[in-house]
């Protein structure tokens, strides 16, 4: 979970940077690399602990398991 938070924080910062520097090719490459890493980390997390992403970003097992603990912020 901590690694997911670190990668997502870097993605937010790069998004803000790229809003003002849209031609920075290296920053775009880094953003795309981190976006891929974030997706992979979240998929690994979900395989071990359950759904993490809301609004259709994650599937639910049967029965509905969004209320199963521990929740991400409890990790």
C-alpha positions in Angstrom: 0.0 0.0 0.0 2.8 2.4 0.8 4.4 1.8 -2.6 1.1 2.5 -4.3 0.8 5.8 -2.4 4.3 6.8 -3.3 3.7 6.1 -7.0 0.4 7.8 -7.1 1.8 10.9 -5.3 4.5 11.1 -8.0 1.8 10.8 -10.7 -0.1 13.7 -9.1 3.1 15.8 -9.0 3.9 14.9 -12.6 0.4 15.8 -13.7 0.8 19.3 -12.2 4.2 19.7 -13.8 3.0 18.6 -17.2 0.1 21.0 -17.0 2.7 23.8 -17.3 5.4 21.9 -19.3 3.4 19.9 -21.8 6.4 19.5 -24.2 8.7 17.8 -21.6 9.2 14.4 -23.3 11.1 12.9 -20.4 8.4 13.8 -17.9 5.8 12.3 -20.2 7.8 9.1 -20.4 8.2 9.0 -16.6 4.4 9.7 -16.2 3.6 6.8 -18.5 6.0 4.4 -16.7 4.6 5.3 -13.3 1.0 4.9 -14.6 1.8 1.4 -15.7 3.5 0.7 -12.4 0.5 2.0 -10.5 -1.8 -0.2 -12.4 0.4 -3.3 -11.7 0.8 -2.5 -8.0 -3.0 -2.0 -7.6 -3.7 -5.3 -9.4 -1.2 -7.1 -7.1 -2.8 -5.5 -4.1 -6.3 -6.6 -5.1 -5.2 -10.2 -5.7 -4.0 -10.4 -2.2 -6.4 -8.1 -0.2 -9.5 -7.4 -2.4 -10.9 -4.5 -4.4 -9.2 -1.1 -4.1 -10.5 1.0 -7.0 -14.0 2.4 -7.1 -16.3 3.3 -10.0 -15.7 0.2 -12.0 -11.9 0.2 -11.7 -12.0 -3.0 -9.7 -14.2 -6.1 -9.9 -16.0 -7.6 -6.9 -16.0 -11.2 -6.0 -19.3 -12.9 -5.0 -20.7 -12.1 -2.6 -20.1 -8.3 -2.8 -16.8 -7.8 -1.0 -16.3 -4.1 -0.9 -17.1 -4.0 2.8 -14.6 -6.7 3.8 -11.8 -5.6 6.0 -9.1 -4.6 6.3 -9.8 -1.6 4.2 -6.9 0.1 2.3 -6.4 2.8 4.9 -6.2 0.2 7.6 -3.2 -1.4 6.1 
